[in-house]
Each structure stands twice: as C-alpha cells, then as structure tokens.
C-alpha cells in the first residue's frame, strides 16, 4: 500500500487488553443480516472503562425497517437513523463499522465529521468505488470484482422476488464465508438469515446507490484504522486498500487466518486493535502515526 501506511498481521489468539478510561463512547455498527449483538465481546472488552453503543441498523433486531416515505435505500438515511439512536448525549464518539455497518460509518464520518473522533472500518462494503474509479490503476480488475458482487446482489434480489429468499441468502452467506457455509449452518440459523433477505437487498441498494468519488476520502478529518482478514474475499480487501491508500491518516491491519466475519471469529484480535486505535486518538496531538511497521 502507498502513503507509508502501516500493515500489521495479528495472530488469531491475541488477547485483548482494554485499558481506556472513561472518555468518549464507542459507537459500533454491525454487518448486514446481523444486529448490534454482534459486538457483545467489544462491550465486555470496554466494560467499566468506556461506554459502547451498539444500535441495531434499520430493519434488524429491534429497529424498525424504514417505511416507504423515507429514503429507505440510502446510506444517508441509515446514517441519520444511527445518529438518532445515539442521541444528543454523545455529541462526539469513536466510530466502528463492520461490512455494511462500515459503509454507514464512513458515511457518518464524511457527512458529520464533528461527531467522530476516530474511525475503525472492518471491510466496509463501499462497492461503488470499484466502478467509479475503474479508470485508474487496476481498473479491469476492479470492474471484474464489481461485476462479481453485482452477481451476488442479482441472485439475492431475484430469489426474494421469486419467493425463495433462502436460495439468495445461501449465495450471500457462501460468498462472504466460503462455499458450503450455508449447508453447514443449523436449520434455525438458516431460517433466521432467510427472514433477513429483504433487509439485505435494501442494504445492497444503499451501498450501490452511492456516487461520491474516492477523492472525498482526502478530507477525512479523523484517524482511520482499516482492518481486513487474511482470507477475506478479494473484493473486500481491494475496497479497503483503496480507502487506506487515499485517506490522509490511515493505518491498515490484516488479521492472520481471519475472514470477513473477523469481529466474531477473531474478536480478541479485533477488539485489541480497536482499543489501541481509540486510545491513540485521545492522546495529545503528536507527530503523524505513520511509523514503520511493527
């Protein structure tokens, strides 16, 4: 990666070491087909040290799906819903987002920079950047990846329209977690995921409806930590790398042996990275943190 970005490989069993004091809260946004409950280990990590707010995104958990009068398929609407859930009691916070939650988190950081003290993105699905910036280096490869994710979207959307949501969610789950993951899941889990198919199609519409250029990242005013899994799908790693190469203050971390669901499968390593990033962001201003790799 360019710009002197640091890339760290973290072992899967690295222990968490949360040490922060009672300062700004952390707001953590979950992935598609999940809920704020996916951050349970992060909440435990900061217990007694820092508040962690884990809102359900619209259409998941206890959050109602947007009605037809709202701009339902919009990251801007999702960002506004998050800020309503956080409320005025936290005028500024550290922001964490995974996958779709990462796309929403990035939208918040760009649209409401005065609210965000630091930003941690775990494979944010801002896929539109692959098509919008395909004229640059790696353009053919970016378009190949973009067409691949459109194929996943189309299969899910077609399955929902045909009344077979489980068929579409099988493609979605296997794409992100590896072939055969859906078949190995318990029946109750497959049923739960199939029930979320419409919400996932809305999420696809939101991220693919974005049009802002990669150059907007040059005005990101907070330190960015971008986390990827070593075995994650190529499209997730590519999008994240593009963000890191463009943001003015970015640190990259790649977790050894992890895939796209690292916040669940490699929670200790992810939590340690988040805690360290939050801690450094609250330290007094110092020299740029783009030091040599550890």
KEKE-3310 file (N, C-alpha, C; in steps of 0.2 Angstrom, whole numbers, plus 5000, padded with zeros to 4 digits):
npx = (5004:5002:5008:5015:5008:5005:5005:4999:5001:4991:4990:4978:4975:4977:4977:4965:4967:4960:4961:4957:4951:4937:4931:4927:4912:4911:4904:4897:4894:4885:4886:4877:4862:4863:4864:4866:4870:4881:4892:4895:4907:4915:4909:4910:4924:4927:4920:4916:4926:4923:4909:4900:4891:4879:4869:4855:4854:4843:4829:4834:4835:4829:4826:4815:4811:4814:4800:4790:4790:4802:4819:4823:4832:4846:4862:4863:4851:4852:4863:4858:4848:4856:4862:4851:4848:4859:4858:4858:4866:4878:4888:4900:4910:4919:4920:4915:4914:4907:4908:4893:4889:4901:4901:4890:4896:4907:4900:4894:4906:4910:4900:4896:4908:4911:4906:4913:4927:4937:4939:4935:4936:4930:4932:4923:4909:4909:4906:4903:4914:4923:4918:4917:4930:4936:4944:4957:4972:4973:4960:4953:4953:4946:4933:4930:4929:4918:4908:4907:4901:4889:4883:4881:4872:4861:4857:4852:4842:4834:4830:4822:4812:4806:4801:4809:4818:4828:4837:4843:4850:4858:4868:4873:4878:4888:4896:4903:4908:4913:4912:4899:4896:4883:4876:4881:4876:4865:4848:4839:4847:4848:4835:4833:4842:4837:4825:4829:4832:4826:4830:4843:4844:4840:4851:4861:4855:4857:4871:4876:4870:4877:4887:4898:4915:4932:4941:4935:4939:4950:4947:4944:4944:4948:4958:4960:4957:4959:4953:4957:4953:4964:4960:4949:4936:4942:4936:4933:4945:4951:4943:4945:4959:4959:4953:4962:4974:4970:4965:4970:4976:4979:4979:4983:4977:4979:4972:4979:4974:4960:4943:4930:4921:4928:4926:4918:4924:4937:4938:4945:4957:4953:4946:4957:4964:4955:4953:4966:4967:4957:4963:4975:4969:4964:4975:4986:4990:5002:5017:5013:5006:5011:5021:5035:5032:5026)
npy = (4994:5012:5028:5026:5018:5008:4991:4978:4961:4951:4938:4925:4922:4932:4941:4952:4968:4979:4996:5009:5025:5033:5041:5047:5039:5023:5020:5006:4998:4986:4972:4967:4957:4955:4960:4973:4965:4958:4964:4960:4955:4966:4976:4969:4970:4984:4986:4994:5004:5011:5018:5008:5009:5000:5001:4994:4992:5000:4989:4978:4967:4976:4987:4996:4993:5005:5015:5018:5031:5036:5039:5025:5016:5022:5027:5039:5040:5029:5033:5045:5038:5031:5041:5047:5036:5036:5048:5065:5064:5060:5069:5068:5054:5039:5029:5014:5002:4988:4979:4981:4990:4996:5004:5013:5019:5026:5035:5043:5048:5056:5065:5070:5076:5082:5075:5063:5056:5046:5033:5017:5005:4989:4980:4988:4990:4998:4997:5005:5012:5004:5004:5017:5023:5015:5019:5021:5015:4997:4995:4986:4975:4979:4982:4968:4963:4971:4967:4954:4956:4962:4951:4943:4951:4951:4938:4937:4947:4942:4930:4934:4941:4930:4923:4914:4917:4910:4904:4914:4920:4909:4910:4923:4921:4911:4917:4927:4919:4907:4893:4881:4885:4889:4877:4870:4877:4877:4873:4882:4894:4896:4898:4910:4919:4919:4926:4938:4942:4952:4964:4964:4965:4978:4984:4982:4990:5003:5004:5002:5013:5024:5038:5046:5051:5043:5052:5060:5055:5061:5072:5067:5069:5062:5050:5035:5018:5003:4987:4971:4954:4940:4930:4935:4938:4944:4956:4963:4965:4973:4985:4990:4992:5003:5013:5015:5019:5031:5040:5053:5050:5035:5019:5002:4986:4968:4953:4938:4923:4926:4929:4937:4939:4943:4951:4942:4929:4931:4939:4944:4949:4959:4967:4971:4979:4989:4995:5000:5009:5018:5023:5029:5039:5048:5053:5067:5079:5074:5069:5063:5047:5037:5027:5016:4999:4987)
npz = (5000:4997:5003:5014:5023:5038:5040:5049:5054:5064:5076:5078:5091:5099:5114:5122:5128:5135:5140:5142:5148:5156:5144:5129:5121:5112:5097:5088:5073:5065:5054:5038:5040:5053:5070:5083:5093:5089:5094:5106:5113:5112:5119:5132:5132:5135:5146:5161:5158:5147:5138:5126:5112:5103:5091:5083:5066:5054:5051:5057:5071:5085:5078:5068:5051:5038:5032:5018:5015:5019:5013:5009:5004:5006:5011:5018:5024:5033:5040:5047:5055:5063:5071:5077:5085:5093:5099:5108:5119:5117:5110:5103:5097:5096:5081:5075:5062:5053:5038:5030:5040:5041:5029:5032:5043:5037:5029:5039:5045:5035:5032:5044:5052:5063:5073:5075:5082:5080:5068:5064:5052:5046:5033:5025:5014:5002:4988:4976:4973:4966:4953:4950:4950:4941:4930:4934:4940:4940:4934:4926:4934:4945:4940:4937:4949:4954:4945:4950:4963:4960:4954:4965:4972:4962:4962:4975:4975:4964:4970:4981:4975:4968:4979:4985:4997:5004:4995:4989:5000:5003:4993:4996:5010:5007:4999:5007:5017:5012:5002:5005:5018:5021:5020:5030:5041:5055:5055:5061:5061:5047:5044:5051:5044:5031:5033:5034:5021:5013:5020:5018:5004:5003:5009:4999:4989:4995:4996:4983:4977:4980:4975:4978:4975:4976:4980:4989:5001:5005:5013:5025:5041:5053:5062:5054:5055:5047:5045:5039:5034:5032:5024:5018:5006:4989:4985:4996:5002:4992:4991:5004:5004:4994:5001:5012:5005:5001:5011:5023:5035:5039:5045:5042:5046:5045:5049:5053:5047:5048:5041:5033:5043:5055:5067:5074:5073:5077:5088:5099:5093:5085:5094:5102:5092:5090:5102:5105:5094:5098:5110:5106:5098:5107:5113:5117:5103:5092:5083:5066:5064:5056:5057:5055:5051:5064)
capx = (5000:5006:5007:5018:5003:5007:5001:5001:4997:4989:4988:4971:4973:4980:4972:4963:4970:4957:4964:4955:4947:4930:4931:4921:4910:4912:4898:4899:4888:4885:4885:4871:4860:4866:4862:4871:4873:4887:4898:4895:4913:4918:4906:4914:4931:4927:4916:4919:4931:4921:4903:4900:4884:4878:4862:4853:4853:4836:4827:4837:4834:4823:4825:4810:4813:4811:4794:4790:4790:4809:4823:4824:4838:4851:4866:4862:4845:4855:4867:4853:4845:4861:4863:4845:4848:4864:4855:4862:4870:4885:4890:4906:4911:4923:4915:4917:4909:4909:4904:4888:4890:4907:4899:4886:4900:4911:4895:4893:4912:4911:4894:4896:4914:4912:4903:4918:4934:4941:4935:4938:4932:4932:4930:4917:4906:4908:4907:4903:4921:4926:4916:4918:4937:4939:4949:4963:4976:4969:4953:4950:4952:4941:4927:4929:4926:4912:4903:4906:4897:4883:4880:4878:4866:4856:4854:4848:4836:4829:4827:4817:4806:4803:4798:4814:4824:4834:4841:4848:4854:4864:4873:4876:4882:4894:4901:4907:4911:4916:4907:4897:4894:4876:4874:4883:4873:4859:4841:4836:4851:4846:4828:4834:4845:4832:4820:4833:4834:4824:4834:4850:4843:4840:4857:4864:4853:4860:4879:4877:4867:4882:4891:4904:4922:4937:4944:4932:4942:4956:4945:4943:4947:4950:4962:4957:4960:4956:4955:4954:4955:4969:4957:4943:4935:4946:4933:4933:4952:4953:4940:4948:4965:4958:4952:4968:4979:4968:4964:4976:4979:4976:4983:4980:4979:4977:4972:4981:4969:4953:4940:4926:4917:4933:4923:4915:4928:4943:4936:4951:4962:4949:4945:4963:4965:4950:4955:4973:4966:4954:4967:4979:4966:4963:4981:4988:4992:5009:5019:5009:5007:5013:5028:5037:5028:5028)
capy = (5000:5018:5033:5024:5015:5003:4985:4973:4954:4949:4931:4924:4921:4938:4943:4959:4972:4986:5000:5016:5027:5035:5046:5047:5032:5020:5018:5001:4997:4979:4970:4965:4951:4954:4965:4976:4960:4955:4967:4959:4955:4973:4979:4966:4972:4990:4986:4998:5009:5016:5015:5005:5009:4996:5001:4990:4996:4999:4983:4972:4967:4980:4993:4995:4994:5011:5015:5020:5038:5038:5037:5018:5013:5027:5027:5045:5039:5025:5037:5049:5034:5029:5047:5047:5031:5038:5054:5071:5063:5058:5074:5066:5047:5034:5026:5007:4999:4981:4977:4986:4995:5000:5009:5018:5023:5030:5040:5047:5052:5061:5069:5073:5075:5085:5070:5057:5057:5041:5029:5010:5001:4982:4978:4992:4987:5004:4994:5009:5015:5000:5006:5024:5024:5010:5021:5022:5008:4991:4996:4980:4970:4982:4980:4961:4962:4974:4963:4949:4957:4963:4944:4941:4955:4949:4932:4938:4950:4938:4925:4937:4942:4924:4920:4909:4920:4906:4902:4920:4921:4904:4913:4928:4918:4907:4922:4930:4914:4901:4888:4876:4888:4889:4870:4868:4880:4874:4875:4888:4899:4897:4901:4917:4923:4919:4931:4945:4943:4959:4969:4964:4968:4986:4986:4982:4996:5008:5005:5003:5019:5029:5041:5050:5049:5041:5058:5063:5052:5066:5076:5063:5073:5059:5044:5029:5011:4999:4980:4966:4947:4937:4925:4938:4939:4949:4962:4966:4968:4978:4991:4993:4995:5009:5018:5016:5022:5038:5044:5056:5047:5029:5013:4996:4980:4962:4948:4932:4917:4928:4931:4943:4939:4943:4953:4936:4923:4933:4945:4946:4952:4965:4972:4974:4984:4995:4998:5004:5015:5023:5026:5034:5045:5053:5056:5074:5079:5072:5068:5058:5040:5033:5025:5009:4993:4984)
capz = (5000:4997:5008:5021:5028:5042:5039:5054:5055:5071:5077:5079:5098:5103:5120:5122:5133:5135:5146:5141:5154:5155:5140:5124:5120:5106:5093:5084:5069:5064:5047:5036:5042:5060:5075:5087:5097:5087:5097:5114:5116:5112:5125:5138:5132:5137:5152:5167:5156:5141:5135:5119:5110:5098:5089:5078:5060:5051:5048:5060:5078:5087:5074:5063:5044:5035:5029:5011:5015:5020:5008:5013:5001:5006:5017:5021:5029:5038:5045:5051:5059:5069:5075:5081:5090:5098:5103:5109:5125:5114:5104:5099:5099:5092:5077:5072:5057:5050:5032:5029:5046:5039:5024:5036:5047:5033:5028:5045:5046:5029:5032:5051:5054:5070:5078:5075:5085:5077:5064:5063:5047:5045:5027:5023:5008:4998:4982:4971:4972:4961:4947:4949:4950:4937:4925:4937:4940:4942:4933:4924:4940:4949:4936:4937:4956:4954:4942:4954:4968:4957:4953:4972:4973:4957:4964:4981:4973:4961:4974:4985:4971:4967:4985:4988:5000:5007:4989:4988:5006:5003:4989:5000:5015:5005:4996:5012:5022:5009:4999:5010:5024:5022:5021:5037:5046:5058:5051:5064:5058:5040:5044:5053:5039:5026:5035:5033:5014:5011:5023:5014:4997:5004:5010:4993:4986:4998:4995:4976:4975:4982:4969:4979:4972:4981:4982:4995:5007:5006:5018:5031:5046:5059:5060:5051:5056:5042:5047:5034:5036:5028:5019:5016:4998:4986:4984:5002:5003:4987:4993:5010:5002:4991:5006:5015:5000:5000:5017:5025:5041:5039:5047:5040:5049:5042:5054:5051:5047:5048:5035:5033:5050:5060:5073:5078:5074:5079:5092:5103:5089:5083:5100:5104:5088:5091:5109:5104:5090:5102:5115:5102:5095:5113:5116:5114:5096:5091:5076:5062:5067:5050:5059:5052:5053:5070)
cpx = (5004:5005:5010:5014:5006:5002:5003:4997:4997:4987:4981:4970:4976:4975:4971:4966:4967:4959:4962:4951:4940:4930:4925:4919:4912:4905:4900:4893:4890:4885:4878:4869:4862:4862:4867:4873:4879:4893:4898:4902:4917:4915:4909:4921:4932:4923:4920:4924:4928:4914:4903:4892:4883:4871:4861:4851:4846:4834:4830:4836:4828:4822:4820:4813:4810:4805:4795:4791:4797:4813:4826:4831:4844:4855:4865:4856:4848:4859:4863:4850:4850:4862:4857:4845:4854:4862:4860:4867:4877:4887:4896:4908:4917:4919:4918:4912:4911:4905:4899:4888:4896:4905:4895:4891:4905:4906:4895:4900:4913:4906:4894:4902:4915:4909:4909:4925:4939:4937:4939:4933:4934:4928:4923:4915:4905:4910:4907:4910:4925:4924:4917:4925:4940:4944:4956:4967:4972:4962:4950:4948:4947:4934:4925:4926:4919:4907:4902:4901:4890:4879:4877:4872:4860:4853:4850:4842:4831:4826:4821:4811:4802:4800:4803:4820:4830:4839:4846:4852:4860:4869:4877:4881:4889:4899:4906:4910:4914:4911:4905:4895:4887:4873:4876:4880:4867:4853:4839:4840:4849:4839:4829:4837:4840:4827:4823:4834:4832:4828:4841:4849:4843:4847:4861:4862:4856:4867:4880:4874:4871:4885:4897:4911:4927:4940:4941:4935:4948:4954:4943:4947:4949:4954:4958:4961:4956:4958:4952:4957:4960:4965:4950:4942:4939:4943:4933:4940:4953:4949:4943:4955:4964:4957:4958:4973:4977:4967:4970:4980:4976:4982:4979:4982:4976:4978:4974:4975:4962:4950:4935:4922:4922:4930:4920:4920:4935:4943:4941:4955:4959:4948:4951:4965:4961:4952:4961:4971:4962:4958:4972:4976:4964:4969:4982:4991:5000:5011:5014:5011:5008:5020:5029:5033:5031:5030)
cpy = (5006:5022:5031:5021:5009:4997:4980:4966:4952:4942:4930:4924:4926:4940:4950:4962:4979:4990:5007:5018:5029:5041:5046:5040:5030:5018:5012:4999:4990:4978:4968:4958:4949:4959:4968:4971:4957:4958:4966:4958:4961:4976:4976:4969:4979:4991:4989:5003:5014:5013:5013:5005:5005:4996:4996:4994:4995:4992:4977:4973:4971:4986:4992:4996:5001:5010:5018:5027:5041:5036:5030:5016:5019:5026:5033:5044:5034:5029:5042:5044:5032:5035:5048:5042:5033:5044:5059:5070:5062:5063:5072:5059:5044:5030:5019:5005:4993:4980:4982:4992:4999:5006:5014:5022:5028:5036:5045:5051:5057:5066:5073:5073:5077:5080:5064:5059:5052:5036:5022:5007:4994:4980:4982:4990:4993:5002:4999:5012:5011:5002:5013:5026:5019:5012:5022:5015:5003:4991:4990:4975:4973:4981:4973:4960:4965:4970:4957:4950:4959:4956:4942:4945:4953:4943:4933:4941:4946:4933:4928:4938:4936:4920:4914:4913:4916:4904:4908:4921:4915:4907:4919:4926:4915:4912:4925:4925:4908:4896:4883:4879:4887:4882:4867:4871:4876:4877:4881:4894:4901:4900:4909:4921:4924:4925:4938:4947:4950:4965:4970:4967:4976:4988:4987:4988:5002:5009:5006:5010:5025:5032:5045:5047:5047:5047:5062:5060:5057:5071:5073:5066:5069:5053:5038:5023:5006:4992:4976:4959:4944:4933:4928:4938:4945:4956:4966:4969:4974:4985:4994:4996:5002:5015:5020:5020:5030:5043:5047:5053:5040:5024:5007:4990:4974:4957:4941:4926:4919:4929:4937:4944:4940:4946:4948:4931:4925:4940:4948:4951:4959:4969:4975:4980:4990:4999:5003:5010:5020:5027:5031:5040:5050:5055:5063:5073:5078:5072:5063:5051:5035:5030:5018:5004:4990:4977)
cpz = (5000:5003:5014:5026:5031:5041:5044:5053:5062:5072:5079:5087:5102:5108:5119:5128:5134:5141:5146:5147:5152:5151:5135:5123:5113:5103:5088:5080:5066:5056:5045:5039:5049:5064:5079:5092:5095:5090:5104:5117:5116:5118:5132:5138:5136:5144:5158:5165:5151:5139:5128:5117:5104:5095:5083:5072:5057:5048:5052:5068:5080:5083:5068:5056:5042:5031:5022:5010:5016:5013:5010:5010:5000:5012:5021:5026:5034:5043:5049:5056:5065:5073:5079:5087:5096:5102:5105:5115:5123:5108:5100:5101:5094:5088:5074:5068:5054:5044:5030:5034:5044:5034:5027:5040:5043:5031:5033:5046:5041:5030:5039:5054:5061:5076:5080:5077:5082:5073:5063:5058:5046:5039:5025:5016:5003:4991:4976:4969:4967:4954:4945:4947:4945:4932:4928:4937:4943:4940:4930:4930:4944:4946:4937:4944:4957:4951:4946:4960:4966:4956:4959:4973:4968:4959:4970:4979:4969:4965:4978:4981:4969:4973:4987:4991:5002:5001:4989:4994:5006:4999:4993:5006:5013:5002:5001:5016:5019:5007:5004:5016:5026:5023:5028:5043:5049:5055:5054:5062:5051:5040:5046:5048:5033:5027:5034:5026:5012:5013:5019:5007:4998:5005:5004:4989:4988:4996:4988:4973:4977:4976:4971:4977:4978:4984:4988:5002:5009:5012:5024:5036:5053:5057:5059:5052:5051:5043:5041:5037:5031:5022:5017:5008:4995:4986:4990:5004:4998:4989:4999:5008:4998:4996:5010:5011:4999:5006:5020:5031:5042:5042:5045:5044:5046:5047:5051:5052:5048:5041:5037:5040:5056:5067:5078:5079:5077:5083:5096:5099:5087:5088:5102:5099:5089:5097:5108:5099:5093:5107:5111:5100:5101:5116:5113:5107:5096:5084:5072:5064:5062:5051:5055:5055:5059:5068)
residu = (UNK:UNK:UNK:UNK:UNK:UNK:UNK:UNK:UNK:UNK:UNK:UNK:UNK:UNK:UNK:UNK:UNK:UNK:UNK:UNK:UNK:UNK:UNK:UNK:UNK:UNK:UNK:UNK:UNK:UNK:UNK:UNK:UNK:UNK:UNK:UNK:UNK:UNK:UNK:UNK:UNK:UNK:UNK:UNK:UNK:UNK:UNK:UNK:UNK:UNK:UNK:UNK:UNK:UNK:UNK:UNK:UNK:UNK:UNK:UNK:UNK:UNK:UNK:UNK:UNK:UNK:UNK:UNK:UNK:UNK:UNK:UNK:UNK:UNK:UNK:UNK:UNK:UNK:UNK:UNK:UNK:UNK:UNK:UNK:UNK:UNK:UNK:UNK:UNK:UNK:UNK:UNK:UNK:UNK:UNK:UNK:UNK:UNK:UNK:UNK:UNK:UNK:UNK:UNK:UNK:UNK:UNK:UNK:UNK:UNK:UNK:UNK:UNK:UNK:UNK:UNK:UNK:UNK:UNK:UNK:UNK:UNK:UNK:UNK:UNK:UNK:UNK:UNK:UNK:UNK:UNK:UNK:UNK:UNK:UNK:UNK:UNK:UNK:UNK:UNK:UNK:UNK:UNK:UNK:UNK:UNK:UNK:UNK:UNK:UNK:UNK:UNK:UNK:UNK:UNK:UNK:UNK:UNK:UNK:UNK:UNK:UNK:UNK:UNK:UNK:UNK:UNK:UNK:UNK:UNK:UNK:UNK:UNK:UNK:UNK:UNK:UNK:UNK:UNK:UNK:UNK:UNK:UNK:UNK:UNK:UNK:UNK:UNK:UNK:UNK:UNK:UNK:UNK:UNK:UNK:UNK:UNK:UNK:UNK:UNK:UNK:UNK:UNK:UNK:UNK:UNK:UNK:UNK:UNK:UNK:UNK:UNK:UNK:UNK:UNK:UNK:UNK:UNK:UNK:UNK:UNK:UNK:UNK:UNK:UNK:UNK:UNK:UNK:UNK:UNK:UNK:UNK:UNK:UNK:UNK:UNK:UNK:UNK:UNK:UNK:UNK:UNK:UNK:UNK:UNK:UNK:UNK:UNK:UNK:UNK:UNK:UNK:UNK:UNK:UNK:UNK:UNK:UNK:UNK:UNK:UNK:UNK:UNK:UNK:UNK:UNK:UNK:UNK:UNK:UNK:UNK:UNK:UNK:UNK:UNK:UNK:UNK:UNK:UNK:UNK:UNK:UNK:UNK:UNK:UNK:UNK:UNK:UNK:UNK:UNK:UNK:UNK:UNK:UNK)
# end
